[in-house]
Amino acid sequence: MNRHTVIFLAFLLLLTQNSFAQVTPLWEVNLPAGLRWQKVTSSGTYLVATEGALLSFAQADGKKQWENPALAKFNEDQIQQLPGSFLLKAQNNNELLIF
């Protein structure tokens, strides 16, 4: 075996060892109702939609930033961040909300 083959095999072994490592969550939260969908906005806001509300959590520590029951009816594709802004837009056939 030449030197490059040994280095490659050592790298491959190291890579496979890390791929089976357990992932430790940064934080966990108990939701007030069943999860419908979740996404992270471009500003880093973690949005979670449940059957009863749309919630926002800080991505770093999981602290709830806000909760709005009126936004529970919107689907994931109906809530978007406004370009160049921290504001969010919720829009369906009947209403448009900026928050």
C-alpha positions in Angstrom: 0.0 0.0 0.0 1.3 3.4 -0.8 1.2 6.4 1.4 -1.8 8.1 -0.3 -3.9 5.0 0.1 -3.1 4.8 3.8 -4.0 8.5 4.3 -7.2 8.0 2.3 -8.2 4.9 4.4 -7.4 6.7 7.6 -9.6 9.7 6.5 -12.4 7.4 5.4 -12.3 5.6 8.8 -12.4 9.0 10.6 -15.3 10.1 8.5 -17.4 7.0 9.2 -16.7 7.3 12.9 -18.1 10.8 13.0 -21.1 10.0 10.8 -22.5 7.6 13.5 -22.0 10.1 16.4 -25.2 11.1 18.3 -26.5 14.6 17.7 -27.4 16.5 20.9 -30.2 19.0 20.5 -29.5 22.6 21.5 -32.9 22.9 23.1 -36.3 21.2 23.3 -39.8 22.7 23.7 -43.2 21.2 24.5 -45.8 22.5 22.0 -49.3 23.5 23.2 -50.9 21.5 20.3 -49.9 19.2 17.5 -47.2 20.3 15.1 -48.4 21.3 11.6 -45.2 22.7 10.1 -42.0 24.5 10.9 -39.4 26.6 9.1 -36.5 29.1 9.7 -36.7 32.5 8.1 -33.7 34.2 6.5 -33.4 36.3 9.6 -33.1 33.2 11.8 -36.5 33.2 13.3 -37.8 29.7 13.9 -41.5 29.5 13.1 -43.6 26.6 14.3 -47.3 26.2 13.4 -49.5 24.1 15.6 -53.2 23.3 15.4 -53.8 26.3 17.7 -51.3 29.0 16.9 -48.2 30.2 15.0 -45.3 30.5 17.4 -41.8 32.0 17.0 -38.8 30.8 18.9 -35.2 32.1 19.2 -33.0 29.8 17.3 -30.1 30.0 19.7 -31.9 29.1 23.0 -35.5 28.1 22.1 -37.1 30.9 24.1 -40.6 31.7 22.8 -40.6 35.2 21.2 -44.3 35.4 20.4 -47.5 33.3 19.8 -50.5 34.2 17.6 -53.6 32.0 17.5 -55.0 34.0 14.5 -52.2 32.8 12.3 -52.8 29.1 12.9 -55.0 28.8 9.8 -52.2 29.8 7.4 -50.2 27.1 5.6 -46.4 27.1 5.4 -46.4 28.5 1.9 -48.7 31.3 2.9 -46.2 32.8 5.4 -43.1 34.5 4.0 -40.5 37.0 5.1 -40.6 40.3 3.3 -37.3 40.8 1.4 -34.8 43.0 3.2 -36.9 43.1 6.3 -37.6 41.3 9.6 -41.4 41.6 8.8 -43.4 38.5 7.9 -46.4 38.4 5.5 -49.3 35.9 5.9 -51.6 35.8 2.8 -54.4 33.6 1.7 -57.4 34.1 -0.5 -59.2 36.2 2.0 -56.7 38.3 3.9 -53.2 39.8 4.0 -51.4 40.3 7.3 -48.0 42.0 7.8 -46.4 41.4 11.2 
